């Protein structure tokens, strides 16, 4: 039956008062249904928001742990480059074990990998609106925008720190893979004849220091600050839930 036919039937069989009452009841029913649906959506959004807040907390916690590890690795690589330069400039002897430990630090890769999945998911799905605390939402956007910019600055240093072959070319494959005990005296003598290796070791100290400072003074404190804000928001939500 068409809508026009349905309305015609009502007017033919019902008094005007009953018709108006029925219309009002239908209107109230529609509003009630919309209110229930909106309430369900609101409850679902708050649950998703809570899940995102916990996910951000886990991501930032893993980032700070990773940064701590990379700072230690930066220190080890920096000390190793200084030690090798000192050995090249003197006749001081070093044991094969100590040299292999130093060599391992020089070869060690340093590549901080941040947990961006939660933020990228929120951004790509346009769900950033789920973070109802506007100040926190702004802080999240600012942190990950700045992190992305800093990652672009870090990349050249990471590439030079991790993939420059100036030093590793002075090692045989067995020495590189530590399959046999190294001969520090022979390796140091080869390095003395290679100015490019000395320049690399000097540049390596600057690049490692730059990366370490970026991690220590920019990324690490910002990650901790946002982690504190998210923990405050989670604790505030828990307090509100208990209060209700």
C-alpha positions in Angstrom: 0.0 0.0 0.0 1.3 3.5 -0.9 1.8 6.2 1.8 -1.0 8.2 0.2 -3.4 5.3 0.4 -2.4 4.6 4.0 -3.1 8.1 5.1 -6.4 8.1 3.2 -7.5 5.0 5.1 -6.6 6.6 8.4 -8.7 9.8 7.6 -11.7 7.7 6.5 -11.8 5.5 9.6 -10.4 7.6 12.5 -11.5 10.8 14.2 -9.2 13.8 13.9 -8.2 13.5 17.6 -7.3 9.8 17.2 -5.3 10.7 14.0 -3.4 13.4 15.8 -2.7 11.1 18.8 -1.5 8.4 16.5 0.8 10.9 14.7 2.2 12.1 18.0 2.8 8.6 19.2 4.5 7.7 16.0 6.7 10.9 16.3 7.5 10.1 19.9 8.4 6.5 18.9 10.7 7.7 16.2 12.5 10.1 18.6 12.8 7.4 21.2 14.2 5.0 18.7 16.7 7.6 17.5 17.6 8.4 21.2 18.3 4.7 21.9 20.3 4.4 18.7 22.3 7.5 19.6 22.9 6.2 23.1 24.1 2.8 21.7 26.5 4.7 19.3 27.7 6.9 22.2 28.4 3.8 24.4 30.2 2.1 21.5 32.3 5.3 20.8 33.3 5.5 24.4 34.3 1.9 24.5 36.4 2.4 21.3 37.9 5.5 22.8 38.9 3.6 25.9 40.5 0.8 23.7 42.4 3.4 21.7 43.7 5.1 24.9 45.0 1.8 26.2 46.5 1.0 22.8 48.3 4.4 22.8 49.6 3.8 26.3 51.0 0.4 25.2 52.5 1.9 22.0 54.2 4.8 23.9 55.5 2.4 26.6 57.1 0.2 23.9 58.5 3.4 22.2 60.2 4.6 25.5 61.6 1.1 26.1 62.9 1.0 22.5 64.5 4.5 22.8 66.2 3.5 26.1 67.7 0.5 24.3 68.8 2.6 21.3 70.4 5.1 23.6 72.5 2.3 25.1 73.5 1.1 21.6 74.4 4.7 20.6 76.7 4.9 23.6 78.3 1.5 22.9 78.9 2.5 19.2 80.3 5.9 20.2 82.7 4.4 22.7 83.8 1.8 20.2 84.6 4.4 17.5 86.7 6.4 20.0 88.5 3.3 21.2 89.4 2.2 17.6 90.7 5.7 16.8 92.8 5.6 19.9 94.2 2.2 18.9 95.0 3.5 15.4 96.9 6.5 16.8 99.0 4.5 19.3 100.8 1.2 19.5 98.7 0.0 22.4 97.8 -3.7 22.2 94.3 -5.1 22.5 93.1 -8.7 23.0 91.2 -10.4 20.2 88.2 -10.7 22.6 88.1 -7.0 23.4 88.7 -6.1 19.7 85.8 -8.4 18.7 83.5 -6.7 21.3 84.5 -3.3 20.0 84.0 -4.5 16.4 80.5 -5.8 17.2 79.5 -2.4 18.5 80.8 -0.7 15.4 78.9 -3.1 13.1 75.8 -3.1 15.2 72.7 -1.6 13.5 70.9 1.4 15.1 67.5 1.9 13.7 64.7 3.2 16.1 61.4 1.8 15.0 58.4 3.5 16.5 54.9 2.1 17.0 52.8 4.2 14.7 50.0 1.7 13.9 47.4 3.1 16.4 47.8 6.7 15.2 47.8 5.7 11.6 44.6 3.7 12.1 42.9 6.6 13.8 44.0 9.1 11.2 43.1 6.9 8.2 39.7 6.0 9.6 38.9 9.6 10.6 38.4 8.3 14.1 40.5 10.9 15.9 37.2 12.5 16.9 36.7 9.6 19.3 39.3 11.2 21.6 36.9 13.5 23.3 39.5 15.4 25.4 40.4 18.0 22.8 43.7 19.0 24.5 44.8 15.3 24.5 43.7 14.9 20.9 45.8 17.9 20.0 48.8 16.6 21.9 48.5 13.2 20.1 48.4 14.8 16.7 51.3 17.1 17.6 53.5 14.3 18.9 53.1 12.0 15.9 53.5 14.9 13.4 56.7 16.0 15.1 57.8 12.4 15.4 57.3 11.9 11.6 59.4 15.1 10.9 62.2 13.9 13.2 62.3 10.5 11.6 63.0 12.2 8.3 65.9 14.0 9.9 67.2 10.8 11.6 67.2 8.8 8.4 70.5 10.0 6.9 72.3 9.4 10.2 70.8 6.0 10.6 71.9 5.1 7.1 75.5 6.2 7.6 75.7 4.7 11.1 74.3 1.3 10.0 75.3 0.7 6.4 78.6 2.5 5.7 81.1 -0.2 4.6 84.3 1.8 5.2 85.1 -0.2 8.3 83.6 -3.6 7.4 85.5 -3.7 4.2 88.7 -4.0 6.2 87.5 -7.3 7.7 87.4 -10.7 6.1 84.1 -12.5 6.0 85.1 -14.8 8.8 86.2 -11.7 10.9 82.9 -9.9 10.1 80.8 -12.9 11.1 83.1 -13.7 14.1 83.6 -17.3 12.8 87.3 -17.0 13.7 89.3 -15.0 16.2 90.3 -11.6 14.7 93.8 -10.4 14.3 93.6 -6.9 15.8 97.1 -5.9 14.9 96.6 -6.7 11.2 93.2 -5.0 11.1 94.5 -1.9 12.7 97.4 -1.8 10.3 95.0 -2.0 7.4 93.0 0.8 8.8 96.1 3.1 9.2 96.6 2.8 5.5 93.0 3.8 4.7 92.3 7.5 5.3 88.7 7.0 4.3 88.2 4.6 7.3 89.7 7.2 9.7 87.4 9.9 8.3 84.4 7.5 8.6 85.2 6.8 12.3 85.5 10.5 13.0 82.2 11.2 11.2 80.6 8.3 12.9 81.1 9.9 16.3 79.3 13.0 15.1 76.5 11.1 13.6 75.9 8.9 16.6 76.0 11.9 18.9 73.5 13.7 16.7 71.1 10.7 16.7 71.6 10.2 20.5 70.8 13.9 21.1 67.7 13.7 18.9 66.5 10.6 20.8 67.4 11.9 24.3 66.4 15.5 24.0 63.5 15.5 21.5 61.7 12.2 21.1 62.2 10.6 24.5 60.8 13.5 26.6 57.9 14.1 24.2 57.0 10.4 24.3 57.1 10.5 28.1 55.0 13.6 28.3 52.3 12.2 26.0 52.4 8.9 28.0 51.7 10.9 31.2 48.8 12.7 29.6 47.2 9.5 28.4 47.7 7.8 31.8 46.0 10.9 33.4 43.1 10.5 31.0 42.8 6.8 31.7 42.9 7.3 35.5 40.3 10.1 35.2 38.0 7.8 33.3 38.4 5.1 35.9 37.6 7.6 38.7 34.5 8.7 36.9 33.3 5.1 36.3 33.7 4.4 40.1 31.9 7.6 41.0 28.9 6.6 38.8 
